[in-house]
Amino acid sequence: MNAWKNLHWTQKAIVGVFVLLMVVTMPELMPLLDIGGIELIFGFIVLNINTAKYWLHDKYRRARHLAKSLLVAFVSSALAKPRNFVFHGGVCCAVLFVTGSILISSAFLLPVMIANGYLV
């Protein structure tokens, strides 16, 4: 406990943020934080760091896969084709100029997004 009291406030803040990030990834450590204090929770975090590493790696992999699939879906959509994009962009700009409403002008673009690859 004396070692914790002797730490500078920035060191305490760094350890505190680290502990909070680890408790987010490992919620089962929350009762230990309440019972044992910062030293006990830090020890368990060191013991369970591999579990948190695998969890974060899985989340990163899923996010990367989602980003790639969104990119493929957009590139293969009808909106990504140059002639459709120019036509629909022109219509949207004309409707925006005439009505002054972004909501109405985007309504012309929604069928193209919904019908993804069926138009071409």
DSSP file with accessible surface (Angstrom, degrees, kcal/mol):
  #  RESIDUE AA STRUCTURE BP1 BP2  ACC     N-H-->O    O-->H-N    N-H-->O    O-->H-N    TCO  KAPPA ALPHA  PHI   PSI    X-CA   Y-CA   Z-CA
    1    1 A M     >        0   0  132      0, 0.0     4,-1.9     0, 0.0     5,-0.2   0.000 360.0 360.0 360.0 -32.7    0.0    0.0    0.0
    2    2 A N  H  >  +     0   0  119      1,-0.2     4,-1.7     2,-0.2     5,-0.1   0.857 360.0  57.8 -65.0 -33.8    2.9    2.3    0.7
    3    3 A A  H  4 S+     0   0   77      1,-0.2     4,-0.5     2,-0.2    -1,-0.2   0.893 106.6  48.6 -63.8 -38.2    4.1    1.9   -2.9
    4    4 A W  H >4 S+     0   0   64      1,-0.2     3,-0.9     2,-0.2    -2,-0.2   0.905 110.8  50.5 -67.5 -38.6    0.7    3.1   -4.2
    5    5 A K  H 3< S+     0   0  131     -4,-1.9    -1,-0.2     1,-0.2    -2,-0.2   0.796 107.0  55.2 -69.9 -26.6    0.8    6.1   -1.9
    6    6 A N  T 3< S+     0   0  134     -4,-1.7    -1,-0.2    -5,-0.2    -2,-0.2   0.549  85.8 105.5 -84.3  -7.5    4.3    7.0   -3.1
    7    7 A L  S <  S-     0   0   58     -3,-0.9     2,-0.1    -4,-0.5    -3,-0.0  -0.409  76.5-111.9 -73.3 149.5    3.3    7.2   -6.7
    8    8 A H     >  -     0   0  101      1,-0.1     4,-2.3    -2,-0.1     5,-0.2  -0.382  31.0-108.6 -73.0 158.4    2.9   10.5   -8.5
    9    9 A W  H  > S+     0   0  179      1,-0.2     4,-2.1     2,-0.2     5,-0.1   0.837 119.4  54.0 -63.6 -30.0   -0.6   11.5   -9.5
   10   10 A T  H  > S+     0   0   58      2,-0.2     4,-2.4     1,-0.2    -1,-0.2   0.899 108.4  48.9 -70.6 -38.1    0.2   11.0  -13.2
   11   11 A Q  H  > S+     0   0   96      2,-0.2     4,-2.4     1,-0.2    -2,-0.2   0.904 111.4  49.9 -65.7 -39.3    1.4    7.4  -12.5
   12   12 A K  H  X S+     0   0   69     -4,-2.3     4,-2.6     1,-0.2    -2,-0.2   0.900 110.4  50.6 -64.6 -38.9   -1.8    6.8  -10.5
   13   13 A A  H  X S+     0   0   48     -4,-2.1     4,-2.7    -5,-0.2     5,-0.2   0.914 109.8  49.8 -65.8 -41.2   -3.9    8.1  -13.4
   14   14 A I  H  X S+     0   0  118     -4,-2.4     4,-2.3     2,-0.2    -2,-0.2   0.939 113.6  45.2 -63.5 -45.5   -2.1    5.9  -15.9
   15   15 A V  H  X S+     0   0   32     -4,-2.4     4,-2.7     1,-0.2    -2,-0.2   0.917 113.2  51.8 -64.3 -40.4   -2.6    2.8  -13.7
   16   16 A G  H  X S+     0   0   24     -4,-2.6     4,-2.5    -5,-0.2    -2,-0.2   0.919 110.6  46.5 -63.6 -42.9   -6.2    3.8  -13.1
   17   17 A V  H  X S+     0   0   86     -4,-2.7     4,-2.5     2,-0.2    -1,-0.2   0.917 112.6  50.9 -65.8 -41.3   -7.0    4.2  -16.9
   18   18 A F  H  X S+     0   0   72     -4,-2.3     4,-2.2    -5,-0.2    -2,-0.2   0.933 110.9  48.5 -60.6 -43.8   -5.3    0.9  -17.6
   19   19 A V  H  X S+     0   0    4     -4,-2.7     4,-2.4     1,-0.2    -2,-0.2   0.918 110.9  50.6 -64.6 -42.0   -7.4   -0.8  -14.9
   20   20 A L  H  X S+     0   0  112     -4,-2.5     4,-1.7     1,-0.2    -1,-0.2   0.912 110.1  49.7 -63.5 -41.1  -10.6    0.8  -16.3
   21   21 A L  H  X S+     0   0  103     -4,-2.5     4,-1.4     1,-0.2    -1,-0.2   0.894 112.7  47.3 -64.2 -38.7   -9.8   -0.4  -19.8
   22   22 A M  H  X S+     0   0   18     -4,-2.2     4,-2.2     2,-0.2    -2,-0.2   0.864 107.7  54.9 -72.5 -34.2   -9.1   -3.9  -18.6
   23   23 A V  H  < S+     0   0   17     -4,-2.4    -1,-0.2     1,-0.2    -2,-0.2   0.863 104.6  56.0 -67.7 -30.2  -12.3   -4.0  -16.5
   24   24 A V  H  < S+     0   0  107     -4,-1.7    -1,-0.2     1,-0.2    -2,-0.2   0.910 113.7  39.2 -65.5 -40.3  -14.2   -3.1  -19.6
   25   25 A T  H  < S+     0   0   20     -4,-1.4    -2,-0.2     1,-0.3    -1,-0.2   0.766 127.9  34.2 -80.8 -24.9  -12.8   -6.1  -21.4
   26   26 A M    ><  +     0   0    2     -4,-2.2     3,-1.9    -5,-0.1    -1,-0.3  -0.717  64.8 174.0-129.7  81.4  -13.0   -8.4  -18.3
   27   27 A P  G >  S+     0   0   86      0, 0.0     3,-1.7     0, 0.0    -1,-0.1   0.714  71.2  76.7 -65.4 -15.7  -16.1   -7.5  -16.3
   28   28 A E  G 3  S+     0   0  114      1,-0.3     4,-0.4     2,-0.1    -5,-0.1   0.659  85.0  65.7 -69.3 -10.3  -15.6  -10.4  -14.0
   29   29 A L  G <> S+     0   0    3     -3,-1.9     4,-1.8    -6,-0.2    -1,-0.3   0.585  76.2  88.4 -84.6  -9.4  -12.9   -8.3  -12.3
   30   30 A M  H <> S+     0   0  106     -3,-1.7     4,-1.7     1,-0.2    -1,-0.2   0.908  86.7  48.0 -59.8 -45.7  -15.3   -5.7  -11.1
   31   31 A P  H  > S+     0   0   76      0, 0.0     4,-2.3     0, 0.0    -1,-0.2   0.885 109.7  54.8 -63.5 -32.7  -16.1   -7.5   -7.7
   32   32 A L  H  >>S+     0   0   46     -4,-0.4     4,-2.9     1,-0.2     5,-0.7   0.870 105.2  52.8 -66.7 -34.4  -12.4   -8.0   -7.1
   33   33 A L  H  X5S+     0   0   51     -4,-1.8     4,-0.8     1,-0.2    -1,-0.2   0.900 111.8  46.2 -65.5 -37.6  -11.8   -4.2   -7.5
   34   34 A D  H  <5S+     0   0  145     -4,-1.7    -2,-0.2    -5,-0.2    -1,-0.2   0.876 122.8  34.2 -71.7 -37.2  -14.5   -3.6   -4.9
   35   35 A I  H  <5S+     0   0  139     -4,-2.3    -2,-0.2    -5,-0.2    -3,-0.2   0.934 129.0  25.8 -84.2 -50.7  -13.1   -6.2   -2.5
   36   36 A G  H  <5S-     0   0   32     -4,-2.9     4,-0.5    -5,-0.2     3,-0.3   0.662  94.3-134.3 -97.9 -20.4   -9.4   -6.2   -2.9
   37   37 A G     X< -     0   0   27     -4,-0.8     4,-2.0    -5,-0.7    -1,-0.2  -0.372  46.6 -44.3  96.0-174.0   -8.4   -2.8   -4.1
   38   38 A I  H  > S+     0   0   36      1,-0.2     4,-2.1     2,-0.2    -1,-0.2   0.835 130.4  54.9 -68.9 -34.5   -6.1   -1.6   -6.9
   39   39 A E  H  > S+     0   0   87     -3,-0.3     4,-2.0     2,-0.2    -1,-0.2   0.936 110.5  45.0 -67.1 -44.3   -3.2   -4.0   -6.0
   40   40 A L  H  > S+     0   0   68     -4,-0.5     4,-2.3     2,-0.2     5,-0.2   0.935 114.4  48.1 -65.1 -44.9   -5.3   -7.1   -6.3
   41   41 A I  H  X S+     0   0    0     -4,-2.0     4,-2.1     1,-0.2    -1,-0.2   0.896 110.1  52.2 -65.9 -36.8   -7.0   -6.1   -9.5
   42   42 A F  H  X S+     0   0   80     -4,-2.1     4,-2.1    -5,-0.2    -1,-0.2   0.915 108.9  51.1 -65.7 -38.6   -3.7   -5.1  -11.1
   43   43 A G  H  X S+     0   0   35     -4,-2.0     4,-1.9     1,-0.2    -2,-0.2   0.919 110.9  47.4 -63.8 -42.6   -2.3   -8.6  -10.2
   44   44 A F  H  X S+     0   0   71     -4,-2.3     4,-2.1     2,-0.2    -1,-0.2   0.851 108.8  55.1 -68.6 -32.1   -5.3  -10.3  -11.8
   45   45 A I  H  < S+     0   0    1     -4,-2.1     4,-0.3     2,-0.2    -1,-0.2   0.924 106.9  50.1 -64.8 -42.2   -5.1   -8.2  -14.9
   46   46 A V  H >< S+     0   0   88     -4,-2.1     3,-0.8     1,-0.2     4,-0.2   0.911 112.6  47.7 -62.4 -38.7   -1.5   -9.3  -15.3
   47   47 A L  H 3< S+     0   0  130     -4,-1.9     3,-0.3     1,-0.2    -1,-0.2   0.859 118.9  39.5 -68.8 -33.6   -2.6  -12.9  -14.9
   48   48 A N  T 3X S+     0   0   49     -4,-2.1     4,-1.7     1,-0.2     3,-0.3   0.140  78.3 111.8-104.7  20.1   -5.5  -12.5  -17.4
   49   49 A I  H <> S+     0   0   68     -3,-0.8     4,-2.4    -4,-0.3    -1,-0.2   0.845  74.5  57.6 -65.8 -31.2   -3.8  -10.3  -20.0
   50   50 A N  H  > S+     0   0   87     -3,-0.3     4,-2.5    -4,-0.2    -1,-0.2   0.904 104.1  52.2 -65.5 -39.3   -3.8  -13.0  -22.6
   51   51 A T  H  > S+     0   0   81     -3,-0.3     4,-2.2     1,-0.2    -1,-0.2   0.932 112.0  45.7 -61.3 -44.8   -7.6  -13.3  -22.4
   52   52 A A  H  X S+     0   0    2     -4,-1.7     4,-2.7     1,-0.2     5,-0.2   0.887 110.7  54.1 -66.2 -36.8   -8.0   -9.6  -22.9
   53   53 A K  H  X S+     0   0  114     -4,-2.4     4,-2.4     1,-0.2    -2,-0.2   0.929 110.2  45.8 -64.5 -43.1   -5.5   -9.7  -25.8
   54   54 A Y  H  X S+     0   0  149     -4,-2.5     4,-2.3     2,-0.2    -1,-0.2   0.891 112.7  51.3 -66.3 -38.4   -7.5  -12.5  -27.6
   55   55 A W  H  X S+     0   0  105     -4,-2.2     4,-2.2    -5,-0.2    -2,-0.2   0.935 112.7  44.8 -63.4 -47.7  -10.7  -10.6  -27.0
   56   56 A L  H  X S+     0   0   84     -4,-2.7     4,-2.5     1,-0.2    -2,-0.2   0.888 112.2  52.5 -64.2 -38.6   -9.4   -7.4  -28.4
   57   57 A H  H  X S+     0   0  110     -4,-2.4     4,-2.6    -5,-0.2    -2,-0.2   0.907 109.3  49.5 -64.4 -39.9   -7.8   -9.2  -31.4
   58   58 A D  H  X S+     0   0   41     -4,-2.3     4,-2.5     2,-0.2    -2,-0.2   0.918 111.6  48.3 -65.2 -42.5  -11.2  -10.8  -32.1
   59   59 A K  H  X S+     0   0   89     -4,-2.2     4,-2.3     2,-0.2    -2,-0.2   0.907 112.3  49.4 -63.6 -41.4  -13.0   -7.5  -32.0
   60   60 A Y  H  X S+     0   0  138     -4,-2.5     4,-2.4     2,-0.2    -2,-0.2   0.925 111.2  49.4 -62.9 -43.2  -10.3   -5.9  -34.3
   61   61 A R  H  X S+     0   0  137     -4,-2.6     4,-2.5     1,-0.2    -2,-0.2   0.914 111.8  48.3 -63.8 -42.7  -10.6   -8.8  -36.7
   62   62 A R  H  X S+     0   0  141     -4,-2.5     4,-2.5     2,-0.2    -1,-0.2   0.905 111.9  49.1 -64.7 -42.2  -14.4   -8.5  -36.8
   63   63 A A  H  X S+     0   0   60     -4,-2.3     4,-2.4     2,-0.2    -2,-0.2   0.904 111.8  49.2 -64.7 -39.3  -14.2   -4.8  -37.4
   64   64 A R  H  X S+     0   0  130     -4,-2.4     4,-2.4     2,-0.2    -2,-0.2   0.920 111.3  49.0 -66.4 -41.7  -11.7   -5.2  -40.1
   65   65 A H  H  X S+     0   0  133     -4,-2.5     4,-2.5     2,-0.2    -2,-0.2   0.907 111.4  50.3 -63.5 -41.3  -13.9   -7.8  -41.8
   66   66 A L  H  X S+     0   0  101     -4,-2.5     4,-2.4     2,-0.2    -2,-0.2   0.918 110.2  49.8 -63.3 -42.5  -16.9   -5.6  -41.5
   67   67 A A  H  X S+     0   0   57     -4,-2.4     4,-2.2     1,-0.2    -2,-0.2   0.915 111.8  48.4 -63.7 -41.1  -15.0   -2.6  -43.1
   68   68 A K  H  X S+     0   0  118     -4,-2.4     4,-2.5     2,-0.2    -2,-0.2   0.912 111.9  48.6 -65.7 -42.0  -13.9   -4.8  -46.0
   69   69 A S  H  X S+     0   0   51     -4,-2.5     4,-2.5     2,-0.2    -2,-0.2   0.889 110.9  50.8 -68.1 -35.4  -17.4   -6.2  -46.6
   70   70 A L  H  X S+     0   0  108     -4,-2.4     4,-2.4     2,-0.2    -1,-0.2   0.904 110.7  49.5 -65.5 -39.3  -18.8   -2.6  -46.5
   71   71 A L  H  X S+     0   0  112     -4,-2.2     4,-2.7     2,-0.2     5,-0.2   0.932 111.9  47.3 -65.1 -43.6  -16.2   -1.5  -49.0
   72   72 A V  H  X S+     0   0   99     -4,-2.5     4,-2.3     1,-0.2    -2,-0.2   0.913 111.9  51.2 -64.3 -40.6  -17.0   -4.4  -51.3
   73   73 A A  H  X S+     0   0   39     -4,-2.5     4,-0.5     1,-0.2    -1,-0.2   0.911 113.2  44.8 -64.4 -40.0  -20.7   -3.8  -51.1
   74   74 A F  H >< S+     0   0  115     -4,-2.4     3,-0.8     2,-0.2     6,-0.4   0.925 113.1  49.4 -70.8 -41.7  -20.2   -0.1  -51.9
   75   75 A V  H 3< S+     0   0   88     -4,-2.7    -2,-0.2     1,-0.2    -1,-0.2   0.872 114.8  45.2 -66.5 -34.1  -17.8   -0.8  -54.8
   76   76 A S  H 3< S+     0   0   60     -4,-2.3    -1,-0.2    -5,-0.2    -2,-0.2   0.517  94.7 103.4 -87.6  -2.2  -20.2   -3.4  -56.3
   77   77 A S  S X< S-     0   0    8     -3,-0.8     3,-0.8    -4,-0.5     4,-0.4  -0.301  83.6-115.5 -77.7 164.0  -23.3   -1.2  -55.8
   78   78 A A  G >  S+     0   0    1     38,-2.3     3,-1.0    34,-0.4     6,-0.2   0.794 113.1  65.7 -68.2 -25.7  -25.0    0.6  -58.6
   79   79 A L  G 3  S+     0   0   16     33,-0.3    -1,-0.2     1,-0.2    -4,-0.1   0.795  95.3  57.7 -67.5 -25.2  -24.1    3.9  -57.0
   80   80 A A  G <  S+     0   0   39     -3,-0.8    -1,-0.2    -6,-0.4    -2,-0.2   0.603  82.0 100.1 -82.8 -10.5  -20.4    3.3  -57.6
   81   81 A K  S <> S-     0   0   66     -3,-1.0     4,-2.8    -4,-0.4     5,-0.2  -0.598  77.6-131.8 -75.6 134.0  -20.8    2.9  -61.3
   82   82 A P  H  > S+     0   0  101      0, 0.0     4,-2.6     0, 0.0     5,-0.2   0.895 101.9  48.0 -58.7 -43.1  -19.8    6.2  -63.0
   83   83 A R  H  > S+     0   0  173      1,-0.2     4,-2.2     2,-0.2     5,-0.2   0.911 115.7  44.6 -68.6 -37.8  -22.8    6.7  -65.2
   84   84 A N  H  > S+     0   0   25     -6,-0.2     4,-2.9     2,-0.2     5,-0.3   0.901 113.0  51.2 -68.9 -39.6  -25.3    6.0  -62.4
   85   85 A F  H  X S+     0   0  121     -4,-2.8     4,-2.7     2,-0.2     5,-0.2   0.931 112.3  45.7 -64.2 -44.1  -23.4    8.2  -60.0
   86   86 A V  H  X S+     0   0  106     -4,-2.6     4,-2.5    -5,-0.2     5,-0.2   0.936 115.9  46.7 -64.7 -44.3  -23.3   11.1  -62.4
   87   87 A F  H  X S+     0   0  131     -4,-2.2     4,-2.4    -5,-0.2    -2,-0.2   0.962 118.2  39.8 -62.8 -51.7  -27.0   10.7  -63.3
   88   88 A H  H  X S+     0   0   30     -4,-2.9     4,-2.7     1,-0.2    -1,-0.2   0.871 115.0  52.9 -70.1 -35.1  -28.2   10.4  -59.7
   89   89 A G  H  X S+     0   0   25     -4,-2.7     4,-2.4    -5,-0.3    -1,-0.2   0.906 110.7  47.9 -64.0 -40.9  -25.8   13.0  -58.4
   90   90 A G  H  X S+     0   0   43     -4,-2.5     4,-2.6    -5,-0.2    -2,-0.2   0.914 112.7  48.1 -64.4 -43.0  -27.2   15.4  -61.1
   91   91 A V  H  X S+     0   0   43     -4,-2.4     4,-2.8     2,-0.2     5,-0.2   0.929 112.6  49.0 -63.6 -43.2  -30.8   14.6  -60.2
   92   92 A C  H  X S+     0   0   18     -4,-2.7     4,-2.5     1,-0.2    -2,-0.2   0.908 112.4  48.0 -63.7 -42.1  -30.1   15.1  -56.5
   93   93 A C  H  X S+     0   0   86     -4,-2.4     4,-2.4     2,-0.2    -1,-0.2   0.907 112.6  49.2 -64.3 -41.1  -28.4   18.4  -57.1
   94   94 A A  H  X S+     0   0   55     -4,-2.6     4,-2.5     2,-0.2    -2,-0.2   0.930 113.3  46.0 -64.3 -44.3  -31.2   19.6  -59.3
   95   95 A V  H  X>S+     0   0   24     -4,-2.8     4,-3.2     2,-0.2     5,-0.6   0.903 112.5  51.0 -66.3 -38.3  -33.8   18.6  -56.7
   96   96 A L  H  X5S+     0   0   69     -4,-2.5     4,-1.8    -5,-0.2    -1,-0.2   0.908 111.6  48.2 -64.0 -39.0  -31.8   20.2  -54.0
   97   97 A F  H  <5S+     0   0  187     -4,-2.4    -2,-0.2    -5,-0.2    -1,-0.2   0.910 117.7  40.9 -67.5 -40.2  -31.6   23.4  -56.1
   98   98 A V  H  <5S+     0   0  118     -4,-2.5    -2,-0.2    -5,-0.2    -3,-0.2   0.938 131.0  22.9 -75.6 -46.3  -35.3   23.4  -56.8
   99   99 A T  H  <5S-     0   0   69     -4,-3.2    -3,-0.2    -5,-0.2    -2,-0.2   0.776  85.0-140.7 -94.4 -31.0  -36.7   22.4  -53.4
  100  100 A G     << +     0   0   61     -4,-1.8     2,-0.5    -5,-0.6    -4,-0.2   0.638  62.0 123.4  77.8  14.4  -33.8   23.3  -51.0
  101  101 A S     >  -     0   0   35     -6,-0.4     4,-1.9     1,-0.2    -1,-0.2  -0.933  48.3-165.9-116.2 121.8  -34.4   20.1  -49.0
  102  102 A I  H  > S+     0   0  126     -2,-0.5     4,-2.4     2,-0.2     5,-0.2   0.861  92.5  58.0 -69.3 -33.1  -31.7   17.6  -48.4
  103  103 A L  H  > S+     0   0  135      1,-0.2     4,-1.1     2,-0.2    -1,-0.2   0.938 108.8  43.0 -64.3 -45.2  -34.3   15.1  -47.3
  104  104 A I  H  > S+     0   0   82      1,-0.2     4,-0.7     2,-0.2     3,-0.4   0.917 114.4  50.4 -68.4 -41.1  -36.2   15.2  -50.5
  105  105 A S  H >< S+     0   0   10     -4,-1.9     3,-0.8     1,-0.2     4,-0.5   0.873 108.6  52.0 -67.8 -32.9  -33.1   15.2  -52.7
  106  106 A S  H >X S+     0   0   44     -4,-2.4     4,-1.5     1,-0.2     3,-0.7   0.749  95.7  70.7 -74.2 -18.9  -31.7   12.1  -50.8
  107  107 A A  H 3< S+     0   0   52     -4,-1.1    -1,-0.2    -3,-0.4    -2,-0.2   0.794  94.5  55.1 -66.0 -26.3  -35.0   10.3  -51.4
  108  108 A F  T << S+     0   0   97     -3,-0.8     4,-0.3    -4,-0.7    -1,-0.3   0.741 109.4  47.4 -74.1 -23.5  -34.0   10.1  -55.1
  109  109 A L  T <> S+     0   0   40     -3,-0.7     4,-1.6    -4,-0.5     3,-0.4   0.740  95.1  74.8 -88.6 -24.3  -30.7    8.4  -54.0
  110  110 A L  H  X S+     0   0   86     -4,-1.5     4,-2.6     1,-0.2     5,-0.3   0.878  89.1  55.7 -61.8 -42.3  -32.2    5.9  -51.6
  111  111 A P  H  > S+     0   0   77      0, 0.0     4,-2.4     0, 0.0    -1,-0.2   0.888 107.6  51.3 -59.9 -33.5  -33.7    3.5  -54.2
  112  112 A V  H  4 S+     0   0    2     -3,-0.4   -34,-0.4    -4,-0.3   -33,-0.3   0.916 112.0  45.9 -68.0 -40.6  -30.3    3.1  -55.8
  113  113 A M  H >< S+     0   0   93     -4,-1.6     3,-0.8     1,-0.2    -1,-0.2   0.891 115.4  46.2 -68.8 -37.6  -28.7    2.3  -52.4
  114  114 A I  H 3< S+     0   0  136     -4,-2.6    -2,-0.2     1,-0.2    -1,-0.2   0.901 110.7  51.3 -71.8 -40.5  -31.4   -0.2  -51.5
  115  115 A A  T >X S+     0   0   25     -4,-2.4     3,-2.9    -5,-0.3     4,-0.6   0.270  83.1 175.9 -82.7  13.8  -31.4   -1.9  -54.9
  116  116 A N  T <4  -     0   0   61     -3,-0.8   -38,-2.3     1,-0.3     3,-0.2   0.252  69.0  -4.7  18.5 -90.6  -27.6   -2.3  -54.6
  117  117 A G  T 34 S+     0   0   39    -40,-0.2     3,-0.4    -3,-0.2    -1,-0.3   0.396 111.4  89.3-108.6   6.4  -26.6   -4.3  -57.7
  118  118 A Y  T <4 S+     0   0  208     -3,-2.9    -2,-0.2     1,-0.2    -1,-0.2   0.694  79.7  61.4 -79.8 -18.4  -30.0   -5.1  -59.3
  119  119 A L     <        0   0   99     -4,-0.6    -1,-0.2    -3,-0.2    -2,-0.1   0.776 360.0 360.0 -79.3 -25.9  -30.1   -2.0  -61.4
  120  120 A V              0   0   85     -3,-0.4   -42,-0.0    -4,-0.1    -1,-0.0  -0.813 360.0 360.0-109.8 360.0  -27.0   -2.7  -63.5
